[in-house]
Amino acid sequence: MSVNIRPARVDDVTGMQACNLQNLPENNLLHYYLHHLLTWPSLPYVAEDAKGRIVGYVIARIVADNAGAVHGHLRSISVLRPYRRTGLARKLALQCRKPSPLPYSPTSDIVRSEEAMRTTYRAAYVVLNVRKTNRGAICLYRDALGFAVHAIREKHYADGEDAYVMRLSLDL
């Protein structure tokens, strides 16, 4: 299965939402995706199949912690079932790590999400939340991407499940 990973565009939000609705118990309205895309245009990416259908995405944002340190927050990675266990989620996340050889441009196809977090927003680290029972995602984040469990957020999800807060240093 051939896929193309590229920066997300406004016309991708319905495909991103459809991917989310099929895969994740936490669902978001269209304005959620639009807000992330318009506020942090260099951070969201999509994976599309040969016919241009969205089969996966990654979205992130920039926030400040209680001490005022700017950091990235990986909000969501979702991959449609037929494309799972192909390495696509890993590729989407790693897409974020390739440094850009060109200066920042919100329309550049080679600007990467974590590189933008580091260079444009001066983020020191990236965090994400993951269900404690989601062993596949935990292994992806820890073993393939280098995140480490930083804290536990009790009853983080609507169903009362706890979340691991995982963190990755961006080494400014």
Buried (B, 14 or more C-beta within 10 A) or exposed (E): EEBEBBBBEEEBBEBBBBBBEEBEEEEBEEEBBBBBBEEBBBBBBBBBBEEEBBBBBBBBBBEEEEEEEBBBBBBBBBBBEEBBEBEBBBBBBBBBBEEBEEEEEEEBEEBBBBBBBBBBBEBBBBBBBBBBEBEEBBEBBBEEBEBEBBEEEEEBBEEEBBBBBBBBEBEE
